């Protein structure tokens, strides 16, 4: 089980986009994540009529190191560390370290 999953609301805690929030779009196996509207880069794309792609300069999200993001805790309105806990019914869940609330419901 990973500390950060697809669909999590995260906050960037280091780098040029520090302080920005967004949802995780994709998690790569090499400890990188893509967060929407974070780490944007301009990419020059050739047109491809068969695929219906127009050429030009597009902006797209690039991967960011997973250690530079933390899960956003809405209770304290800050980024928070995540731990793991096994519930009474045997499920393994993530919880916020600051207030012991369960992330996964």
C-alpha positions, 0 to 999 in steps of 0.5 A: 500500500502506498502513502499517496494514491491516485485521486488524493488531494495533495499539496506540494511541499518543495520545489518551484510549485511549493504551496500548490494543491491538486489531485493526483492524476497518475502514480508511477512505479519509480516514485513519481506522481503527476498532479493536475496543474502542477509542474507545467511544461510547454511541449512542442507538438507536431500535427498528426492528421490521422489522430486529429492532433493539431500542432503547436505548443501545449502545456502539460503536467510533468511528473514530480518526485513523490517526496515533494508532495504530501496529502492535504488534511482538510481538518487542519487545512495543511499538508500532513504526514500519513501512517498505516493502521489495521482496523478491528475488521482487518482492513489496512487504512491510511490515517493522518499523523496529526489528528489520527483521522482515517484518510481511506473511508 
